[in-house]
Amino acid sequence: MSPIAPPRGTRDLLPDEAPAWRWFHEAHATVAGRHGYQLIDTPAFEATELFARGVGSGTDIVDKEMYTFTDRGGRSMTLRPEGTAPALRAVLGARLEQQRRPVRVHYAMSMFRYDRPQAGRQRQFNQVGVEVIGERDPCYDAEVIEVAWRFMAELKIEGVDLQINTLGDRDDRLRYREALVAYYTPLRDLLCEDCRRRLEVNPLRLLDCKKDARYAEAAPLIGEHMSDVSREYFASVCAHLDDADIPYTHNQRLVRGLDYYAHTAFEFWHASLEGAQNALGGGGRYDGLAEELGFPATPGVGYALGVERLLKLAADQGVAPAPQPPAQLVICTSGSAPAQARRLARELRNRTSVVTDLTDRRLDKKLRNADRLGALLALLIGLDEGLVLRNLRTREQQVVTEETVLDAVSAELLQAAREPVR
Ligand code: HAM
């Protein structure tokens, strides 16, 4: 019988990756928290309708990538492919926007999209993100971009390129849609199968096709179909970004893969990511989404960043924390002194991470094991000379007593923190 493998397109988080994972999530919660965002979490599955109506049929996510199943009660459910529609549903469902406006939330959640797995693209992946719900003002569009920007700066990730565009309001998009259909219809037979479908159901998505990119180059630009009001809104978002010293590229071909956007749309790109997977994250304004979901009209804006893509970049740039040993100190008994070992372990855990080796293995084997663990110190109990504290890096050892062991351990930890790791 062959061992069971993980599902395609999924990954395990193994202990060596845990410090980077924690560092990443703590930094996002901290930066978002400093800007007044509070944690929200939503179910891993939702009524399929939430995404069909929210993200929009005609998008790749809804048409091709959803994990949809019928539950035992006969209801159609879908594993969450994105977090904005669920977060909005949660906030409006609890009427939080009636207590304070805007509502600022941040999240860290797993998402599920059935796509062809490749580098940077998984079927289960993670996002961190924020949403500002209940106000429509360019300052909030710029604010969420700034939160993402400061977060990536906090991680010390370099080379992030902010691409921003405006998709205008519904009328702007209708005019633009007509212009796109007029431009693409004569080219119909030359387009890929997906784009022929997009021409019918979602012409804006034609601009996003990698196969037919050459036709997009001469396609009409959305800016040519924008009302003055929409233009001013976008100019104001850009002015706020200038104020915050955040550099950006106005990319008129940026359309995003989800249907709920109006006005501001943006993505964070990085040169090291290729092709369709070049975005570290993205977001924008979604003022029509609440109504699509059956709630009173409520504006919103937010972003989501791909955790795995950013962590890979952080590792490549050498800014992510290194793997950590499971414990800094191993208490090894020789002969039997388990009660003393346990008592000392409890005390020493106030200073550092401690594991005990109470087995009846030989002491030299226990020490080898402690070394393999990557521990800094071993405390040997039950030797003729009494308690012995051994530094596993320098191999120096000292005799200590129950009274002096805590200070001796502290001194060793301090010394090790000053020295570069071997
Ligand atoms: P999205 O552009 O679909 O936006 O996803 C955001 C980020 O999630 C992507 O830029 C990418 O880094 C990561 N990502 C997406 N799909 C995958 C995948 N299959 N494997 C690995 N990483 C992936 C949204 O989800 C919107 N909800 C963002 C938003 C928030 N808009 C407003 N508020």
Boltz pocket constraint, residues with backbone or C-beta under 6 A from the ligand:
constraints:
  - pocket:
      binder: B
      contacts: [[A, 81], [A, 82], [A, 83], [A, 84], [A, 113], [A, 115], [A, 120], [A, 121], [A, 122], [A, 123], [A, 125], [A, 126], [A, 127], [A, 129], [A, 130], [A, 131], [A, 257], [A, 258], [A, 268], [A, 279], [A, 280], [A, 281], [A, 282], [A, 283], [A, 284], [A, 285], [A, 286], [A, 301], [A, 302], [A, 303], [A, 304], [A, 305], [A, 306], [A, 307], [A, 308], [A, 309]]
      max_distance: 6.0
